Amino acid sequence: MRLVPANLDIVFEEVGDRESEFLREFDKLSGNEDDPLGAWIKRAKAKGDTKESDQVILTLLVELHRKFDELNAYIKNEKFIKLELAQSSVLDGINFENFRIKEAKFKNGAGYYGRIFMPIFPKRDVAIFFEALDEKTAKITRINESDESDYNGYVTARERAMIRELKEMNDE
């Protein structure tokens, strides 16, 4: 399996008897719940009401609105608290379906829930479920559709950066 070099933080825990807790957090982090703005934008796009809009500006305005919502929740002490997960590591290799961590912490064949901190716009934790292929390598089994698109975009960007670096080394 070919993996692209990466340096992403991950926290994770074996699913065990906490599956329902992990599913609730997965839904919240994936924006499937409590996102009236996102739902409104999706309806507007489906009806074609955003055809004349600049998509970049629209995205920036939506994210700005979400930041205001976050600040408002913080002021009201309504902050969403993420679950404590038992393990943490660094992803040192990724591809579209798999990843590898630096230290051997997985149990072969076990199912896990985790959050990867993604340095994309907007910066956020991407919630995933995954299965360990060995002590360091795992296969993503569940990821939200929009998070998957952003994750795949990040993998593609890392691949391009690696190709540029290899080309520069060969040109010298």
C-alpha positions in Angstrom: 0.0 0.0 0.0 1.4 3.4 -1.0 1.1 6.2 1.5 1.9 9.8 1.1 4.0 11.4 3.9 1.9 13.5 6.3 2.1 15.0 9.8 -1.5 15.1 11.2 -2.5 14.7 14.8 -5.1 12.0 15.7 -6.9 11.0 18.9 -8.7 7.7 18.9 -10.2 4.9 21.0 -11.4 1.4 20.4 -15.1 1.5 19.9 -16.1 -1.1 22.5 -19.2 -0.3 24.4 -19.0 3.5 23.6 -20.4 3.2 20.1 -23.5 5.3 20.7 -21.4 8.1 22.3 -19.1 8.1 19.4 -21.9 8.1 16.9 -23.5 11.2 18.6 -20.2 13.0 18.4 -19.5 11.9 14.8 -22.9 13.4 13.8 -22.2 16.7 15.6 -18.7 17.1 14.2 -19.9 16.1 10.7 -22.4 18.9 10.8 -25.4 16.5 10.5 -27.1 18.0 13.5 -27.7 21.5 14.7 -26.6 23.2 11.5 -29.6 25.3 10.3 -27.3 27.5 8.2 -25.8 24.5 6.4 -29.2 23.0 5.8 -30.5 26.4 4.5 -27.5 26.7 2.1 -28.1 23.1 0.8 -31.7 23.8 0.2 -30.8 27.1 -1.6 -28.3 25.3 -3.8 -30.8 22.5 -4.6 -33.3 25.1 -5.7 -30.7 26.9 -7.8 -30.9 30.1 -5.7 -27.1 30.3 -5.5 -26.3 30.2 -9.2 -25.6 33.9 -9.4 -23.6 33.9 -6.2 -19.8 33.8 -6.0 -19.2 30.4 -4.3 -16.0 31.5 -2.6 -17.6 34.6 -1.0 -20.6 32.5 -0.1 -18.4 30.0 1.7 -16.5 32.7 3.5 -19.7 34.3 4.7 -21.1 31.0 5.9 -17.9 30.3 7.8 -17.9 33.8 9.3 -21.5 33.3 10.4 -20.5 30.0 12.0 -17.7 31.8 13.9 -20.2 34.3 15.2 -22.4 31.4 16.3 -19.4 29.8 18.1 -18.6 33.0 19.9 -22.2 33.4 20.9 -22.3 29.9 22.3 -19.0 30.5 24.1 -20.3 33.7 25.7 -23.4 31.8 26.8 -21.2 29.0 28.1 -22.8 26.5 25.7 -19.5 25.2 24.3 -19.6 21.7 22.7 -17.2 19.5 24.6 -15.5 16.8 22.6 -15.3 13.3 24.1 -12.0 12.3 25.8 -10.4 9.6 23.7 -7.9 7.2 25.3 -5.0 7.3 22.7 -3.2 9.9 20.6 -0.6 9.8 17.9 0.6 11.4 14.7 -0.3 10.2 11.2 2.9 9.9 9.2 1.4 8.4 6.1 -2.0 8.8 4.4 -3.9 7.8 1.2 -7.5 8.0 0.2 -8.7 5.1 2.3 -5.9 4.2 4.7 -3.4 5.8 7.1 -0.5 4.9 9.3 0.5 6.2 12.7 4.0 6.6 14.0 3.7 4.3 17.0 2.3 0.8 17.1 -1.0 1.3 19.1 -3.7 -0.5 17.2 -5.1 -4.0 17.8 -5.2 -5.9 14.5 -8.9 -6.1 13.3 -10.3 -3.9 16.0 -12.7 -1.0 15.3 -11.9 2.5 16.4 -13.4 6.0 16.5 -11.1 8.9 16.1 -10.7 12.6 15.2 -8.0 13.9 12.8 -7.1 17.6 13.1 -7.1 18.8 9.5 -5.2 21.9 8.4 -7.8 22.8 5.8 -10.3 25.7 5.5 -12.0 25.8 7.8 -9.6 24.2 10.3 -11.4 21.4 12.1 -11.4 17.9 13.5 -12.6 15.3 11.1 -14.5 12.4 12.8 -13.8 9.0 11.4 -14.5 5.3 12.2 -11.7 3.0 11.2 -10.5 -0.6 11.4 -6.9 -1.6 12.3 -5.1 -3.5 9.5 -2.1 -4.0 11.8 -0.6 -2.3 14.8 0.2 0.9 12.8 -2.0 0.9 9.7 -5.8 1.4 9.5 -8.6 1.6 6.9 -11.2 4.4 7.1 -14.6 2.7 7.3 -16.9 5.8 7.9 -16.4 9.5 7.2 -18.9 12.2 6.5 -19.3 13.0 2.8 -18.1 16.6 3.0 -15.2 15.7 5.3 -14.2 12.9 2.9 -14.1 15.4 0.0 -11.8 17.7 2.1 -9.7 14.8 3.3 -9.2 13.6 -0.2 -8.3 17.1 -1.3 -5.7 17.2 1.4 -4.3 13.8 0.3 -4.1 15.1 -3.3 -2.3 18.2 -2.2 0.2 16.2 -0.3 0.8 13.9 -3.3 1.4 17.0 -5.5 3.8 18.4 -3.0 5.7 15.1 -2.8 5.9 15.0 -6.6 7.3 18.5 -6.7 9.9 17.7 -4.1 11.0 14.5 -6.0 11.2 16.5 -9.2 13.3 19.2 -7.6 15.7 16.6 -6.2 16.0 14.9 -9.6 16.7 18.3 -11.3 19.6 19.0 -9.0 
